[in-house]
Amino acid sequence: MTDFAGPAAAAAIRSALERCDAAAAFGLPGGPNQVLFNAFRNARTRLIVPTHELAAAFMAGTYGRVDGRPGILLTIPGPGFAYALAGLAEAWQDSAPLVHIVRAPPEGRHPRHRHQALDQAAIVRPMVKAVFGVSELAQLGETVCTAFETARCGEPGPVVVQLGGPADSPGSVSDAAPADEAAARAIWKRIHQARKPVLLLGQGCSQSAAVIRAYVERTATPAFTTASGRGVIPEHSPWCLGYDSLRGSTEQLNAFLRETDLVIAIGARLAFNGTAGFGVTLPRERLVHIDASAANLNAIYPASNVVAMSVAAFFLLAESTASPRTAWTLDSLTPWRLRIRTAQAVGPEPTIAGHTPQQFFSLLRAALPDDALVVTDSGLHQVMARRYFEVREVHGLLLPTDLQSMGFALPSAIAAKLAAPSRPVVALVGDGGALMSGLELAVAVRERLPLTVIVFNDGYLNQIRMQQLLDSGRGHGVALPVLDFEGLADATGVDYVAGNSAIDESIGRAARGTGVTLIDVPVRDGVSVLAAAAQHRAKAVVRSALGTRWHTLRRWLRR
């Protein structure tokens, strides 16, 4: 029987990762993989040990998103594997390249009652690109390298390598069809003929942002992005529509799209979060779609022309022909930009360090350089960041897009700093998310990573509480345990700053610093929150008193 826990297997994995130029690995050691962790001593692949496997999975996925090379995830089977699942699912939903290396569960006569035994392949297969099994040591290095390429080719995503798993585990090197140059040239012909085209850019455009920006300015082509593609075009550019479903008006965007004669979707899956819950209108006859994965083409929005091709390869074809300028002018585009990007608060909003959310995020923007990388958790703070923060660089606002995992921001900010060491990195964390992953502060300190962590401290799972207030005027089951963030900062060795009205100065100093800073920002119910709660509480009382007659009264009042 092949010993995949021994030094020969560990040496083969380390060598393969270095051959693939894997830059960073994240995980926790245990009995089944402790020899592998020992093999990473002095390796070119940097090893980061967070506090738990979920944080490791978030780190590996985010590293892949920012750097482009897959992050490596190392766990033991059983509990380590299971704890990482939400991070794998996040990577799957966010098209993040990741390679998870894990021992296969032990075999035996009693499959249900073996130590730490789970059917890992069956559990994970719906949320990864491929599951590779390795049954012979001689195959190990080649399998790891194949998994690495599979994770980043086509549409990037997570891949699992099971050490000691069956050799016939399904897996493929690519999810992309061979590039059809004729189909791509047909699309370029339509682009050149269009008078009023618009670009719809997704996260797949991140590695080609400079080329796309030059094309936009050279041809006077306006652009808007999906939520995860924000920053591919700087949002203060006059050619950027600055749209996010939480930031502007989908109705106005759709009105603008009716004025266009071609919508060019590039590097975008056109999934739920990037299209306002499929509320963006993209008529087939005026839509062309370019994506690295053939599986994304005609999947949700049928298009009149499609091609499976990388963004870089698609724009390389444009260099051989002169692209004419469109009929758009800044004078004709500016009114549309103002109508589309007007921040619209949906429901009541709290105050943040004594400021309105719009004021706070304007101060945050002013305190940071254009290339700052801001990472959000899931929660009310993410809603407000997407609504009010202007993104000026690729990955300038990095969020858990379609799975929306809490606890994402702080581990991901650590990975983002590793992947982009020259860029200031700021983590925006709700106090609920901080309760889940706050001890990763100690990991940032140990790894000597300059990092700014802003905690929105309101004492609630406030996004859910706001929904409850609008439903009944009361919240329930959303209060959080009180956490002393100054004590947490002291315990983990980070600098603590109490957020106040001079919050921009605190953020600016922290972003320019060389250590880890936690800024504790008070979030309080504003007048709009208190008024909405009182109004809906009164409605709830009337509804309760009237019983079934409430519906009759409401219909009468609407006449």
N, C-alpha and C positions, 0 to 999 in steps of 0.2 A: 504494500500500500504506500502511495506517495505521501511523504510528510510535508504538507503545506504549512505546517507551523514551525518548520526547522530553518536553519540558517541558509541552506541552499535556495529555498523558495524566497526568503527575505532578500537575499542578494539579487536574485533574478528580477524581483519587483523593483527594487531600487535602481538597478541598471536600466530596466526598461523605461522607468519614469524619467531618468536623466537623459536617455536616448531620445525620448519624445519631447524633451525640454519642458517637462512639467515643473512649474515654479514653486507651487505651494501645496501642501497636504495638511488636512485638518482631521482630527479624530482623537479618540481616547484608547489607551492600551488596556488590554485584559489578558487573561490566560491564553486564548487562542491566537493573539497577535503580538504578544510582548516581544518576541524575537524580531518581528518586522520593525517595531518601533526602535529597537536597539540598532537596527541596520541603518537608520536614518542619521546616525551620528556623523557629522561632517559631510552629509550629502548636499548636492547642489539644490535639491528640492527642499525648501524650507518647511519644517514641521511645526505646526501650531496645535497646542493641546488646550482646548477650551474647557468649560466646566461640565458640559454634557454633549451628547451626540446630536441633539436637535440644533444647538448652536453651531456645531461642526458642519452640519448639513447646510445651514443657512450661509455659513462662511464659504464653503466650497462652491455653492451655486453663485453667490454674489461675486466671488473672485473670478469665476468664469465669465460672468456678464461684463465686468469692467475690463478685464485683461484680454479676453478672447480665447485664452488657453484654458482648458478645463481645470477646475479645481478638483483636487483629489480628496475623497472622503474615505477614512479608514475606521471601521467599527468591528467589534466582535459580533458574531451571530446572536440570534435570540434577542435579548433586551437592548443591546446596542443598536442592532439593525432596526428594531421596532421603534426606538426613540427617534431615529433619524427620518422616519417616513414622511412627516409633514414637510421637512426640508427638501426631500426628493420630489414630493408633489409640487412644492413651490417652484423648484427648478424646472419641472415639466411644464407647468403653466406659464412660466416666465421665459421659456426658451433659453435656459442657462446651461452651458456645457459643464458637466460634472461626471467624474468616474468614481463609483463606489466600489471599493475592494473589500470583500468580506468572505470569511470562511463559509462554506456550505454547512447546513445543519448536519449533525452526526447521523450516521445510518445505524440501523439495528433491527432486531426482530419486532420491536413494539413501536411503531412509528408515532403513536399518540403520546407516549410517556417517556421519551428520551430527554436528556438534559438540554435545556435551552433550544429545543427543536421546534422550528416553524417551517412551513412550506414557503420559504422566502421568495422563490421565483414566482409562485402563484400570487402571492400578496403584492409584489412590486411590479409585475409585468404591465398592468394597465397604466402605470405612471412613469415608465421609462422607455427610451428608444429601443433598448435591447438588453437581454440578459445573456451574458457569456458564461459558459461553464468550462472549467479546466480540469482535466482528469490526469494529465501527465505533466511532470515538471518541465519536460522539454518544450511544451507548448506555452508555458507561462509568459515568457517575455513577449512573444509574438502576439498573444491574446491581449495583454495589457496595452500594447501599442495600437492594436486594431480597435480596442475599446476607446482609446484616447481620440483616434481619428473619427470614430463613429459619433462621439459626443459633440464634436465641433463641426462636422460637415453637414451639408444640407441645413435644415433648421436645427440649431444647437439644442441640446437637451441632456438629461441624465442617462447614464449607462451603468449597469451593474456587472461586476466580474465576481463570480462565485468560485472560490478556490476549493477544489475537490468536488465541484458540481458535475452533473452529467455533461459529457462532451457534446451532446446534441442539443444543448440549450439554444433556442432560437436567437439569432442576432444578425444584423446586416451592417455593412460598412457605410451605407449611405441611404438616406430617405429621399434623395433627389434624383430625378430622371436626368439622363445626359442632356447637357445644355443644347437647346435648339436655336442655333444662331439665326436661321431663317425666320423663326417666330419672333425673335428679339428684334430683328431688322424691320419686320412688319409693324411692330409696335412703335419703333422709332419713326417710321414713315408717318404713322398716324399722329405722333407727337409733333412732328415738324409741320404737319398740315393744320393742326389745331390753332385757332386764333386766341382762345381763352382757356388754356388748360390749367389744371391745378395739380400739385403733387400731394399725395397722402403718404407720409413717411412713418415707418414703424421702427422698432428697435433694431431690426436687421440692417438698418442704414448706419448704425453707429460707427462702424469701422470705415465708412466711406463719407463721413460728414464733410470733410474739406472739399472733396470733389463735388458733392451735391450743392454745397453753399456757393461754390464758384459757378456752377451751372445756373442756379437760381438767379444770381445777380447778372450773369451774362445774357440770359434769355428773358429776364423780367417775368419769371414764372412764380406765382404765389405758392405757398406751401402751408399745410397744417399737418399735425402729427397725432399718432395714438398717444395714450397716457405714458407708455413705456418708451416712446420715441421722442419725448420732449427734450429739447436741447440739440437735436440734430441740426435744426435751424435755430439760431439765437432768437429768443422771443422778443427782443427789442429791435430786431431787423424789420424794416418796413415791408419786407416781402413775406413775413411770417404772420399768419392769421391768429396765432396765439391761442388756438382752441384746446380746451379740455372740457369734457362733459360736466365737470364740477366747477369750471372756471367761467365759461361763457354760455352762449345760447345755441343749443342744437337747432332750434327753430330758425335762427338767423343763419347758421351755417348751411342748413338745407336750402334756404332761400338763395344764398350765394351759389351753392352748387347748381341750382337751376339756371344760373347765368353762365355757367361754364359749358364748354363743348367737349371736354375730355377730362376724366379723373384718372390720374396715374398713381395707383397704389403700389408702393415699392417696399419690400422688406417688412410687410405687415401681415399678420394672420387675419386681421379684421375680426377679432374676437370681441367678446362682450364688453370688457372695460374700455377698449380702444374705440368703440363705436357707439358709446352712450347706450349700452344695452341693445345694440342693433337698431338704435333710433336714427343713426345717420343714414340718409337716403343716397344710395349709389346705384343708379339705373344701369342695367346690363349693357345697353347699347352705347353708353358713354364711359364705361369703366374698362380699363386695362389693368392687369395685375401681374406683377413680377415678384417672385419669391423663390428663395433657395430650395424650398420644399414643395414638391409637386402635390403633396397631400393638402396643402393650404389653398390651392387654386380651385376655384369654383366650389369650395366647400360650404361657404355660408352666403357669400355674395357672388352670384354668377357674373362673369365678365365676358366681354365680346372678344378680347384677345388676352391670352395668358402665356407665360413662359416660366419654366423652372430654371432659374439662373441666379447666381450670386449677384448682389448689388454691384460689387466692384466690376464684375465681368460685363454687366449690362451697361454701365456707364463708360466702360472702356470702348464699347462699340460706337458710342456717340462721338468719340474723339476723331474718328475717321471721316466725319461729315460735319459741315457747318450747321449749327443749330440756330435757326432764325429767332429773332425776338418776337415775343407774343404781342397781342394787342392791349395787354394790361398796361396801365400807367399807375404811378403812385397816387395821382389825383383820383383815379377811378377806384383804386383799391382801399385807400385810407378810410372812407366812410364804412365800408364793409368790415374792416378790421375793428373799428370802434364799436360797431353793433355786435359783432361776434364775440369779442373778447371782454365785454363789459362783465365784471364780476357780479354774479347774482347770488346773494345769500338765500338759500332755501331753508326757511325756518329761522328760529332765534339763534343767536350766537353769543358766546361768553365774552368776557374781557380777558386779556392776556397781559399780565404785568401792568395792569391799569390802562392798556391800550385796546382799541378795537382790533379784531384779527387783521383787517386790512392794514392798519397802522403798524402792527407788530411785524408782519411779514415784509412790509416795505422797509422797516428798520433792519430786519435780518438781511434783506437783499443788499442794502447800502453798506452793511458792516462786513460783507464778504466779497472777495474778489470774484470776477466773472467765472473763473474756472472751479470755484468751490463745488464739492460734491456733497449734496445734502441727501441723507437717507432717512426715510420715514418708517414708522411702524404702522400697523393698522389701527384706526381709531379716528376720533373727531379731529385730532391735530392733523392727520393726513388730509382729511377733507378740506380743512382750512388752508393747508400748505398748497394743495393742488389749485385751490381757488385763487390765492393771492400771491404766491411766490413766482417771480419771473425767472425762467430758466434760460441760461445763456451759454451753456456748454453741454456736450454729450454726457449723459448720466448725471447731469446737474441736479436732477431730482429723481432719486432711485427709490422705488417702492415695490412692495409685494403686489403685483398687478392683479392677477385674476384669481389667486387663492386667498390672498389677504390674511396671512398668518400673523397673529400677535407674537411679540417676542423677536421679530425679524430685525429691527433696526440696529440694535447695538452690536450683535455679532456681525451683521452685514457691513456696518461701518468699519469695523476692524479689518475685515477682508478687503473692503474698498481702499482703505489706506495702504494695505500691503500691495494691492494691485496698482495703485496710482500714488506713489509716495510723494510726488511733488505737488499734489493738489490738497488744499485744506479740506478736511472731511468733518461734517457736522451730522450727528445723529439726532433726529427729532423723535422723542420717546414719550408716550403717555405713561402716567404712573402705573397703569395696569400692565403695560409692556415691561416697565422697569422691574415690577415684581417678578416677572417671568425670567428675565435675562440680565438683571442688573449686576450680577456677580461677574459678568464678562468685563466689567471695568477693571477687575484685577488682572485679567488676561492682557488688556491693552497696556496696563502699567508694566507687567512682566516683559512684554514684547517691545517696550519703549516706543510706542506709537503715539505721536501727537494726535489728539482727538478732542473734539468738543462735543459734549453730550448735553442737550437741552431737554429737561424733563418737564412736561406739562402737568403740573401738580394740581388736580382738582378733587381728588378723593373718590372719584367714580369711574366706572366704565361709561364714560360720558356720552359717547355716540349712541349707545343703547338707551341711556337715561333720557336723552333728548327725544328719542322716538317715543318713549313711554310718556314723557310730559305732553307731547302733542296728541297722544292717544287718550290719556286719562287725567293729565295734570299732576300725576304722581309717579315717582320712580320706586322700583322694588327689585331687590336682588342685584343691585348695581353698585352698592357702597363697597369701597376697597379698605383693606386694613391700613391703618395709618403707618407710614414708613418715614423714619427720620433720615432724610436724604443727606443731611450733613453728617450724620453718623455713618451712613453707608459710604460716603466719600472718604471719611477718616479711616474706616475699616479696610478699604480697598486701596488706599494710598493715592487718591486723586485730589486735585484742588477743588474746593467747593466755593460757589458764588451764589449768593441769594439774589435772584432776579428782581429787578425793580424798574422804575420808569426809565433809568439810564441803561436799558438792556442792550442797546446797540454797542455801547462802549465795552460792556462785559463780553459780548460775543466777539467783537473785533480783537480785543486783547487775547482771548482764548484761542481764536483761530490763528493768531500770529505766534502763539506759544510753542513750546517744545514738549509739553507734557499733556496729561489728560485732565480736562476740566469738566466738572459737572455743574451746570447752571440750573438752579431750582426756580422754575418760573411759576408763580401763582396764577391759576385760572379760576375765575369766579363767575357766577351767574350775573349777566348783564341785565339791564332794564328789559330788553326784549325777551330774555329767558323767563324772568319773573312774571312779566305780563302774560306771556303765552301759557305758562303753567297755571296762573290764576284763571285765565279764560277757559282752558280745557278742563280744569277742575270743576268749574261752575257747570260746564256742559255735562260732565260726568254725573254731577249731582242731579241735574234735571233729567238726564237719561235714565238714571236709576229710579227716580221718583215716578216717572211716567211709564216705565216698563215698555210694553209693546206699543204704547201710544206714541212713543218718541219718534218712531219711523214715520207715522202719519203726520205728526207735527212738522218734522223736518221736510217732508215732501211739500207740505202746504207753504212753508216759509220760502221754499225755492221757487215758487210760482211767480 
